[in-house]
Amino acid sequence: MARAFLDSNVLVYAFTVDPRAIRARQLLQDGATISVQNLNEFSNVARRKFGKDWKWLAEALGAIRVLCPSILPITLDTHGEGLQLAERFGFAMLDSLIVASALEGGCDTLWSEDMQHGMVIDGRLRIANPFRNES
């Protein structure tokens, strides 16, 4: 069974009025895997960039947890794998931790606007931009 992993940018778009919100909400409602890092990054953007209050944030995080019940921890093993991925592929460290989590979670697709569309990691994880027009 295919398993998708969402990058933090997809979570953020799902809670905006940006045109990409429709696609982001669809992916979120499909019940993808995420990590604790996603929750942290989402919280940071919601508070710092969008100025959301704590009540709004708690409700949004609650909705994310319901829609994505498979939330992976960031462990020392995840960190180590992230370091190796950053070195091998030139990813930024936070991106490499997302990739490491997706691999650890057995996911086959990582939905991200920020990484190279179509790139395949270790023959088993495809990075795909959910907002890319495939015409």
C-alpha positions in Angstrom: 0.0 0.0 0.0 1.3 3.4 -1.0 2.2 5.8 1.9 2.7 9.5 1.4 4.6 11.9 3.6 3.9 15.6 3.7 6.5 18.3 4.0 5.7 21.2 6.3 5.0 23.6 3.5 2.0 21.4 2.5 0.6 21.6 6.0 1.0 25.4 6.1 -0.8 25.9 2.7 -3.7 23.8 3.9 -4.5 26.5 6.5 -4.2 29.5 4.2 -6.3 31.1 1.4 -3.5 30.6 -1.0 -4.6 29.0 -4.3 -2.4 25.9 -3.3 -4.6 25.4 -0.2 -7.1 23.2 -2.1 -4.5 20.7 -3.2 -2.8 20.8 0.2 -6.1 20.2 2.0 -6.8 17.2 -0.3 -3.4 15.7 0.6 -3.9 16.3 4.3 -7.4 14.8 4.2 -5.9 11.7 2.5 -4.2 10.9 5.8 -0.5 11.1 5.1 2.4 10.4 7.4 4.2 13.3 9.1 6.8 13.8 11.8 7.0 15.9 15.0 9.3 18.2 13.0 6.3 19.0 10.8 4.3 20.0 13.8 7.1 22.2 15.1 7.7 23.9 11.7 4.0 24.5 11.2 3.7 26.0 14.7 6.6 28.3 14.1 5.2 29.6 10.8 1.7 30.0 12.1 2.9 32.1 15.1 5.7 34.0 13.5 4.7 34.6 9.9 0.9 34.5 10.2 0.5 35.8 13.8 -2.0 33.1 14.8 -2.9 33.0 18.5 -2.3 29.9 20.7 -6.0 28.9 20.6 -6.0 28.8 16.8 -2.7 26.9 16.8 -4.0 24.3 19.2 -7.1 23.7 17.1 -5.1 23.5 13.8 -2.6 21.1 15.4 -5.5 19.0 16.7 -6.9 18.8 13.2 -3.6 17.8 11.7 -3.2 15.0 14.4 -6.6 13.7 13.5 -6.0 13.7 9.8 -2.4 12.4 10.0 -2.5 10.0 13.0 0.9 8.5 11.9 3.3 11.0 13.4 6.9 9.9 13.6 9.4 11.0 16.3 12.7 12.6 15.5 15.3 10.3 17.1 19.0 10.2 17.1 18.8 7.6 14.3 16.7 10.0 12.3 19.2 12.7 13.0 22.1 10.5 11.9 20.3 9.5 8.7 19.5 13.1 8.0 23.2 14.1 8.3 24.1 11.4 5.8 21.3 12.4 3.4 22.4 16.1 3.6 26.0 15.1 2.8 25.0 12.7 -0.1 22.4 14.9 -1.8 23.2 18.4 -0.6 19.9 18.9 1.2 19.5 21.5 3.9 19.5 19.9 7.3 15.8 20.4 8.0 14.9 19.0 4.5 17.2 16.0 5.1 15.4 15.3 8.4 12.1 15.3 6.6 13.5 12.9 4.0 14.9 10.6 6.7 11.6 10.5 8.5 9.8 9.6 5.2 12.2 6.8 4.6 11.9 5.6 8.2 8.1 5.6 7.9 8.3 3.4 4.8 6.7 6.1 2.6 7.0 6.0 -1.2 6.1 9.6 -1.9 7.3 12.8 -0.2 5.0 15.7 -1.2 7.1 18.9 -1.0 7.3 22.1 -2.9 10.8 22.8 -1.7 12.8 19.8 -3.0 13.6 18.6 -6.5 10.5 17.2 -8.1 10.9 13.7 -9.5 14.0 12.9 -7.4 14.1 9.4 -6.1 16.0 8.6 -2.9 17.5 5.2 -2.4 15.2 3.7 -5.1 12.2 3.9 -2.8 11.1 7.5 -2.0 10.0 9.8 -4.8 9.9 13.6 -4.1 6.9 15.2 -5.8 5.7 18.8 -5.9 2.0 18.7 -5.4 1.5 22.1 -6.9 3.3 21.5 -10.1 1.3 21.7 -13.3 1.9 18.4 -15.1 0.7 19.6 -18.5 
